[in-house]
Amino acid sequence: MLKNFRHYHYLLFPVYLIISVIIIGVVGYQFISGYSLSDAFYMTIITVATVGYGEVQPLDTTGKMFTAFLIITSFGTFAYAVSSITKFVVDGEFNNFFRNRKLNSTINKLSDHVIICGYGRNGKQAAQVLKKHDKRFVVVEDKTVITDAMQHKFSDLVITGNATHDEVLLKAGILKAKALITTLPNDADNLFIVLTARNLNSKLVIISRASDDNSDVKLKIAGADNVIMPDKVGGAHMASLVMKPDVIEFIDYITGQGGDAINLEEITFDNIPEHLRHKTLKDLEIRNKSGANIIGFKTAMGEYIVNPSADTKIIPEAKIFVLGTPEQIKRLKSLLTT
């Protein structure tokens, strides 16, 4: 709040000055000339406004001197106020003031959203995938040229600032966020963001970009859940396209890069109704009730099982991976909530 007050002092400070002049006038006329509160206020207003009305009652020498002082003071105050407010509006601060208020209000209402730090090539691609799945996200970028030019579905959720600063991450709603993606080109900056984010929210899922070979280990030690090295991933992906082009394209298709026709979702133990917990995958009847297919299972120990047996038990910390069309996934989610 204090920071916002300083930022908008060009608007607030002149207003405070005008109010102060009015208070001084009211108190002065009451003390010097014995006016009532209403008469003192009226006398102050017509004096400050210089409308030329007559006095409420004749003034003595002291009262006349005070009135002259009030006229001179109010004239300078109003001139300063008009120039400051005009500058505030002309420089665009007026629009920024209300835009920031709207931004803060919107982010305060968010929960389980994603914070993207850096809107370069990787950050932009992450945002595009999140948009395809209607996942709310907040972009943090320190380059005003980029943030001013950004046009996406949730364009009102863009913060211009340095993501390495605690207050910027707090403004992005990190305390209620589900995940954070940091894609800055400098590994040291990503490391600092990971440390800060993990300290602010211990339950946050953190995914970081890394450029140097040794940075991935340091980022994981700092608290990153996953570290992606774009150069290595890109090279491996291109080699895989040579060896198994159709398989890789199919994987890209079902993981969200190919459009909205297919969805690959994960179901955690906590998402499953209580009466089905500790049961088997067969008891869920996902295929019969929704049309989606269970294609994978992650055990509590972190082991992945492809095409798990129908007798596999659903235990705490386990996850089920389901493949289906958007309609099938929608039916599945509705079944899990009933």
C-alpha positions as CSV (number, residue, x, y, z in Angstrom):
1,M,0.0,0.0,0.0
2,L,2.8,2.4,0.8
3,K,4.5,1.6,-2.5
4,N,1.2,2.4,-4.3
5,F,0.9,5.7,-2.4
6,R,4.3,6.8,-3.5
7,H,3.7,5.7,-7.1
8,Y,0.5,7.8,-7.3
9,H,1.6,10.8,-5.2
10,Y,1.1,13.1,-8.2
11,L,-2.6,12.5,-7.8
12,L,-2.9,12.0,-4.0
13,F,-0.6,14.7,-2.7
14,P,-2.4,17.7,-4.4
15,V,-5.7,16.4,-3.1
16,Y,-4.3,16.2,0.4
17,L,-3.0,19.8,0.0
18,I,-6.4,21.1,-1.0
19,I,-8.1,19.4,1.9
20,S,-5.4,20.8,4.3
21,V,-6.1,24.4,3.0
22,I,-9.8,23.9,3.6
23,I,-9.2,22.6,7.1
24,I,-6.8,25.5,7.9
25,G,-9.4,28.0,6.6
26,V,-12.3,26.6,8.6
27,V,-10.3,26.4,11.8
28,G,-8.8,29.9,11.2
29,Y,-12.1,31.6,10.7
30,Q,-13.6,29.9,13.8
31,F,-10.6,30.9,16.0
32,I,-9.9,34.4,14.6
33,S,-13.4,35.7,13.7
34,G,-15.6,33.5,15.9
35,Y,-17.5,32.0,13.0
36,S,-19.7,28.9,13.4
37,L,-18.6,25.7,11.7
38,S,-21.0,26.2,8.7
39,D,-20.1,29.9,8.3
40,A,-16.4,29.1,8.6
41,F,-16.7,26.4,5.9
42,Y,-18.7,28.7,3.6
43,M,-16.3,31.5,4.0
44,T,-13.4,29.2,3.3
45,I,-14.9,27.9,0.1
46,I,-15.8,31.3,-1.3
47,T,-12.4,32.6,-0.4
48,V,-10.5,29.7,-1.9
49,A,-12.7,29.7,-5.0
50,T,-12.3,33.5,-5.3
51,V,-15.9,34.0,-6.5
52,G,-16.1,37.5,-5.1
53,Y,-19.0,37.0,-2.6
54,G,-19.1,39.2,0.4
55,E,-18.1,38.2,3.9
56,V,-20.5,36.4,6.2
57,Q,-19.8,39.2,8.7
58,P,-17.3,42.1,8.8
59,L,-13.7,41.1,9.3
60,D,-11.3,42.9,11.6
61,T,-7.6,43.5,10.6
62,T,-6.5,40.0,11.7
63,G,-9.3,38.4,9.8
64,K,-8.5,40.3,6.6
65,M,-4.8,39.3,6.9
66,F,-5.8,35.7,7.3
67,T,-8.1,35.9,4.3
68,A,-5.3,37.4,2.2
69,F,-3.0,34.6,3.3
70,L,-5.7,32.0,2.5
71,I,-6.2,33.4,-1.0
72,I,-2.5,33.4,-1.8
73,T,-2.0,29.9,-0.4
74,S,-5.0,28.4,-2.1
75,F,-4.1,30.0,-5.4
76,G,-0.7,28.3,-5.4
77,T,-2.1,25.0,-4.1
78,F,-4.8,24.9,-6.9
79,A,-2.2,25.7,-9.6
80,Y,0.0,22.9,-8.3
81,A,-2.9,20.5,-8.1
82,V,-4.1,21.2,-11.6
83,S,-0.7,20.8,-13.1
84,S,0.0,17.6,-11.2
85,I,-3.3,16.0,-12.1
86,T,-3.0,17.0,-15.7
87,K,0.5,15.5,-15.8
88,F,-0.9,12.3,-14.2
89,V,-3.5,11.9,-16.9
90,V,-1.4,13.0,-19.9
91,D,1.5,10.6,-19.0
92,G,-0.9,7.7,-18.9
93,E,-0.6,7.2,-15.1
94,F,-4.4,7.6,-14.7
95,N,-5.1,4.6,-16.9
96,N,-2.3,2.6,-15.3
97,F,-3.8,3.3,-11.9
98,F,-7.1,1.7,-12.7
99,R,-5.5,-1.0,-14.8
100,N,-3.3,-2.0,-11.8
101,R,-6.3,-2.0,-9.5
102,K,-8.2,-4.3,-11.9
103,L,-5.2,-6.5,-12.2
104,N,-4.7,-6.8,-8.4
105,S,-8.4,-7.5,-7.9
106,T,-8.5,-10.2,-10.6
107,I,-5.3,-12.0,-9.3
108,N,-6.6,-11.9,-5.7
109,K,-9.6,-13.9,-6.8
110,L,-7.4,-16.6,-8.6
111,S,-6.4,-19.9,-7.1
112,D,-4.6,-22.9,-8.6
113,H,-3.3,-20.8,-11.4
114,V,0.1,-20.9,-13.1
115,I,2.8,-18.2,-13.0
116,I,5.0,-17.8,-16.0
117,C,8.2,-15.9,-15.4
118,G,9.6,-14.6,-18.7
119,Y,7.8,-14.3,-21.9
120,G,10.4,-15.3,-24.4
121,R,10.1,-18.3,-26.8
122,N,9.7,-20.9,-24.1
123,G,7.4,-18.7,-22.0
124,K,5.2,-17.9,-25.0
125,Q,4.9,-21.6,-25.9
126,A,4.0,-22.5,-22.3
127,A,1.3,-19.8,-22.4
128,Q,-0.1,-21.2,-25.7
129,V,-0.5,-24.7,-24.3
130,L,-2.1,-23.4,-21.1
131,K,-4.6,-21.4,-23.2
132,K,-5.6,-24.4,-25.2
133,H,-6.5,-26.1,-21.9
134,D,-8.3,-23.0,-20.5
135,K,-5.8,-22.9,-17.6
136,R,-5.5,-19.5,-15.9
137,F,-2.0,-18.0,-15.8
138,V,-0.2,-14.9,-14.8
139,V,2.8,-13.7,-16.9
140,V,5.6,-11.8,-15.2
141,E,7.9,-10.0,-17.6
142,D,10.3,-7.1,-16.9
143,K,10.4,-5.8,-20.5
144,T,7.6,-3.2,-21.0
145,V,8.0,-3.6,-24.8
146,I,6.9,-7.2,-24.5
147,T,4.1,-6.7,-22.0
148,D,2.7,-3.8,-23.9
149,A,2.5,-5.9,-27.1
150,M,1.1,-9.0,-25.5
151,Q,-2.3,-10.1,-26.8
152,H,-3.7,-13.3,-25.4
153,K,-6.9,-14.6,-23.9
154,F,-6.0,-13.5,-20.4
155,S,-4.3,-10.3,-21.4
156,D,-5.4,-8.6,-18.2
157,L,-3.1,-10.9,-16.2
158,V,0.3,-9.5,-17.1
159,I,2.6,-8.0,-14.6
160,T,5.6,-5.8,-15.7
161,G,8.3,-6.5,-13.1
162,N,11.3,-8.5,-12.1
163,A,10.3,-12.0,-11.1
164,T,13.4,-12.3,-8.8
165,H,11.7,-9.9,-6.4
166,D,9.5,-11.3,-3.7
167,E,6.9,-8.6,-4.0
168,V,6.4,-9.3,-7.7
169,L,5.8,-13.0,-7.1
170,L,3.4,-12.1,-4.2
171,K,1.5,-9.7,-6.6
172,A,1.3,-12.6,-9.1
173,G,-0.6,-14.6,-6.4
174,I,2.1,-17.2,-5.6
175,L,0.6,-18.1,-2.3
176,K,-2.5,-19.5,-4.0
177,A,-0.8,-20.6,-7.3
178,K,-0.6,-24.3,-8.4
179,A,2.6,-24.0,-10.4
180,L,5.4,-21.7,-11.5
181,I,7.3,-21.9,-14.8
182,T,10.5,-19.9,-15.0
183,T,11.9,-19.6,-18.5
184,L,14.5,-16.8,-18.1
185,P,17.6,-17.2,-20.3
186,N,19.9,-16.7,-17.3
187,D,20.3,-19.8,-15.1
188,A,21.3,-17.7,-12.1
189,D,18.0,-15.7,-12.3
190,N,16.0,-19.0,-12.6
191,L,17.8,-20.3,-9.6
192,F,17.0,-17.2,-7.5
193,I,13.3,-17.4,-8.6
194,V,13.1,-21.1,-7.7
195,L,14.6,-20.4,-4.2
196,T,12.2,-17.5,-3.6
197,A,9.2,-19.4,-4.9
198,R,9.9,-22.5,-2.9
199,N,10.3,-20.4,0.3
200,L,7.0,-18.5,-0.3
201,N,5.0,-21.6,-1.2
202,S,6.3,-25.1,-0.2
203,K,3.5,-26.9,-2.1
204,L,4.1,-25.1,-5.4
205,V,5.0,-27.2,-8.5
206,I,8.1,-25.5,-9.9
207,I,9.3,-26.1,-13.5
208,S,12.5,-24.3,-14.5
209,R,14.5,-23.8,-17.7
210,A,18.2,-24.5,-17.7
211,S,20.9,-23.7,-20.3
212,D,24.1,-25.0,-18.8
213,D,24.7,-28.7,-18.2
214,N,25.4,-28.3,-14.5
215,S,22.5,-26.0,-13.7
216,D,19.8,-28.7,-13.7
217,V,21.2,-30.3,-10.5
218,K,21.5,-27.0,-8.7
219,L,18.0,-26.0,-9.7
220,K,16.6,-29.3,-8.3
221,I,18.5,-28.8,-5.1
222,A,17.0,-25.3,-4.9
223,G,13.5,-26.7,-5.1
224,A,12.6,-27.2,-8.7
225,D,10.4,-30.2,-9.3
226,N,11.4,-30.5,-13.0
227,V,14.2,-28.9,-15.0
228,I,13.9,-28.6,-18.8
229,M,16.9,-28.0,-21.0
230,P,15.4,-26.8,-24.3
231,D,18.5,-27.4,-26.4
232,K,18.8,-31.1,-25.3
233,V,15.1,-31.7,-25.5
234,G,14.9,-30.1,-29.0
235,G,17.8,-32.2,-30.3
236,A,16.5,-35.4,-28.9
237,H,13.0,-34.6,-30.3
238,M,14.4,-34.1,-33.8
239,A,16.4,-37.3,-33.6
240,S,13.3,-39.2,-32.5
241,L,11.4,-37.8,-35.4
242,V,14.0,-39.4,-37.7
243,M,13.8,-42.8,-36.0
244,K,10.0,-42.9,-35.2
245,P,8.3,-39.9,-36.9
246,D,4.7,-41.1,-36.6
247,V,5.1,-42.3,-33.0
248,I,6.5,-38.9,-31.9
249,E,3.9,-36.9,-33.8
250,F,1.2,-39.0,-32.1
251,I,2.7,-38.3,-28.7
252,D,2.8,-34.6,-29.5
253,Y,-0.8,-34.8,-30.5
254,I,-2.1,-36.4,-27.4
255,T,0.0,-34.3,-25.0
256,G,-1.7,-31.1,-26.1
257,Q,0.4,-29.7,-28.9
258,G,-1.8,-31.1,-31.6
259,G,-5.0,-29.3,-30.7
260,D,-8.1,-29.9,-28.6
261,A,-9.3,-33.1,-30.1
262,I,-7.7,-35.3,-27.5
263,N,-6.8,-35.0,-23.8
264,L,-4.4,-36.7,-21.6
265,E,-5.3,-36.2,-18.0
266,E,-4.0,-37.3,-14.6
267,I,-6.3,-38.4,-11.7
268,T,-4.8,-38.2,-8.2
269,F,-5.9,-40.3,-5.2
270,D,-7.5,-37.3,-3.6
271,N,-9.7,-36.7,-6.8
272,I,-11.3,-40.1,-6.5
273,P,-14.5,-40.5,-4.5
274,E,-13.9,-41.9,-1.0
275,H,-16.0,-45.1,-1.6
276,L,-13.6,-46.0,-4.5
277,R,-10.3,-45.3,-2.8
278,H,-8.2,-48.4,-2.0
279,K,-10.2,-50.2,-4.7
280,T,-8.9,-51.5,-8.0
281,L,-8.9,-49.8,-11.4
282,K,-11.5,-52.3,-12.5
283,D,-13.9,-50.9,-9.8
284,L,-13.6,-47.4,-11.2
285,E,-15.3,-48.6,-14.5
286,I,-13.8,-45.5,-16.3
287,R,-14.1,-47.1,-19.7
288,N,-17.7,-48.2,-19.3
289,K,-18.9,-45.0,-17.6
290,S,-17.0,-42.3,-19.6
291,G,-15.5,-43.9,-22.6
292,A,-11.9,-42.8,-21.6
293,N,-9.1,-45.2,-21.3
294,I,-6.5,-45.8,-18.5
295,I,-3.1,-45.8,-20.2
296,G,-0.8,-45.4,-17.2
297,F,-0.3,-45.6,-13.5
298,K,2.2,-43.9,-11.1
299,T,2.8,-45.7,-7.8
300,A,3.3,-44.0,-4.5
301,M,7.1,-44.8,-4.9
302,G,7.2,-42.9,-8.2
303,E,7.3,-45.9,-10.5
304,Y,5.4,-45.6,-13.8
305,I,3.4,-48.5,-15.2
306,V,2.2,-48.6,-18.8
307,N,-1.2,-50.2,-19.4
308,P,-1.7,-51.2,-15.7
309,S,-3.6,-54.3,-14.8
310,A,-7.2,-54.0,-13.9
311,D,-6.4,-55.4,-10.5
312,T,-4.0,-52.5,-9.7
313,K,-5.1,-51.0,-6.4
314,I,-5.6,-47.2,-6.0
315,I,-3.5,-46.2,-3.0
316,P,-2.5,-42.8,-1.5
317,E,0.0,-40.7,-3.5
318,A,-0.8,-42.8,-6.6
319,K,-1.9,-41.3,-10.0
320,I,-3.9,-42.6,-12.9
321,F,-3.3,-41.4,-16.4
322,V,-6.4,-41.3,-18.6
323,L,-6.7,-40.7,-22.4
324,G,-9.9,-39.5,-24.1
325,T,-11.7,-36.9,-26.1
326,P,-12.7,-33.6,-24.4
327,E,-16.3,-35.0,-24.0
328,Q,-15.1,-38.2,-22.4
329,I,-12.8,-36.4,-20.0
330,K,-15.6,-34.0,-19.1
331,R,-17.9,-37.0,-18.3
332,L,-15.1,-38.6,-16.3
333,K,-14.6,-35.4,-14.2
334,S,-18.4,-35.2,-13.6
335,L,-18.4,-38.8,-12.4
336,L,-15.5,-38.1,-10.0
337,T,-17.4,-35.2,-8.4
338,T,-20.6,-37.1,-7.7
